[in-house]
Amino acid sequence: MLAALALLVATGAAAQFGRGGNSSIAAHTARPDSFDGRFHYCRGVYRMNPGGDGGSWLTDYPLADIDLSVRLAELTKMRVGFDPGGNPQHLIVQLTGDELFQCPFIMMQEVGRLLFNDEDATRLRAYLLKGGFLWVDDFWGTPAWQQWSMQIHKAIPDALIFDIPNNHPIRHMLFPINEVEQVTNINNWERTHNTSERGDDSPHADFRGIADEHGRLGPRRQLPRDVHAGTHAEVHEAGGGALGEVAELCKGRRPVSVVEHDPIGR
C-alpha cells in the first residue's frame, strides 16, 4: 500500500522538477552502498502510535525530499547526492539500521504519531550523541506536542526543551533567521485562509531546541509549522526558509535534533 502511494506521488514530483527517476520506497531505502560522501536527505521511519495525532512518517514523500535536496544544491555549496540522471538520491532509513549512522541529517514527519520502543530510543540516543542531526516537522497542537515530548524523553531522559532566542548563533549562520513564519499545507490554506491547522491550539510557530547539561544546543525543533509544505510548494507560490540551517548544521555534524512543530498554544 505504501509503495503504491509512493509511486503515485512520484509522478507529480517528476512533473514539478522536470525529472524522471523511481521514487518508490524500495528504490530509496538506504543500503550500505547508498552513501558516497555527499549530502543525502534521509527520511526517518518510525513506528506508528494508533493513539497519536497526525499523519505518518511518509507525509509529503517524495516531494519534500526532492525539493529540499534540489534547493540545497542550488542555494548553497553543499555537495548533494544526485544520480546520473540528475535525480536527488534521497534516502529512507530505519532507526534500527546501521545506515542511520551514515546520515548526518535525518528528517521525521508528523511525529505526533510517533512511537519509540526501547531499541528505537537507544539507537536514536546513540545517533544524536555521535553528532547526528534530527529535524522533526509537521505536528500541530497540544496532543501532538505531548506525544512527541513523551517519546523524545525516552531517548533523552534529561532533555531540557527551550525556546531558541533570536540572538542564538543557530539563527545567524548561513542566513539570518529572524522570524519563523507558520506554513500550512495548501489544502488547509485554500479551505480556511488560515495558517493554523488546529485553530487556537496552534496559533503561531515556535522554534525550540534541547540543551545538554552544559547548556549547548542538542536536539532542536521548530514549532509549529509545516516546513515541508514550504520546501515543495513553489507550485503553490509558497516558500520555506530552512536551507541555511541545514547546510551549516550538517557541515559541522554537531549533535542536534530539530523539531519543526506546527504551532501549539501555551
Steps between C-alpha positions, in 0.01 A plus 500: 500500500777745596706409195201560276443839659864597448484403134189713450644815655827448316326599177422843642857544618641421159267750337589775744875470452512376145672181610422134480632237735348238724373648828361175638579413862698193393718705265588751772539274804854559628754221451869483597599606148261799491754743646780666306605794718242739357195636681190277486162601635426214741137446598460312828250215529321460832243274662145632482310572821130423442414746778717779360411812306580573135600315185800272462874491434419499128327841492610717203711220347676540262435866416658641815802270472557596137443872540717551807782309332471703179479837673785416737720423200393818320522746788802371696837341430394170656592194292157340462462146368342464154483194278636506141156611377504810722252368757565564872614188684274549801488205739265326744663371819395281790599607851617147566717472186873572483428731204366754751855580607598586142248787496619830648138616477168318543150642462194360674152609395176515700662390827176541691441147370844369597565214743847390620567162654812448713717409201387803300571734791842349567605524136376857461685605814821343367451677167456840662794454736720413203415832336183422305250770409128430544234731362137418577225678316128542442324424827236733634333576833532386858428124459764464226753698703438288809543181298829618351632628834424169668675301226814716471547477876531125458813566294620801702352464850660820631406708195453868579271650237530875451399777259796602284544881525561727203860562603593131506786413256291234327275775364786697348723250323460492124186714484346707781183335629334792676147371468350153473180530304224244534448302180197280448415247234345637183165326552453658842595843365262481205220380725546737797754770400649433843849366570394314814394138454366468856328834546578671830710203608765579239504881473863561399829334421739424787872433456632267768798288580640268764802602704756260646634521855739775391227713346606416144237447235421134455175399334323800350146541379297760328140518606252502361493526124526274196840582356460226241198682363736790443789307349292330234233765443646717226219364286263665750702824523604419857849507647716353777819624663703233675770428242763707675444318826527158339817592312685639800395232744582214268843640417602488864303186592428639842253295705170665432141392490276738315132493552274704285156481659198682379404752763381402839324718752681564826 
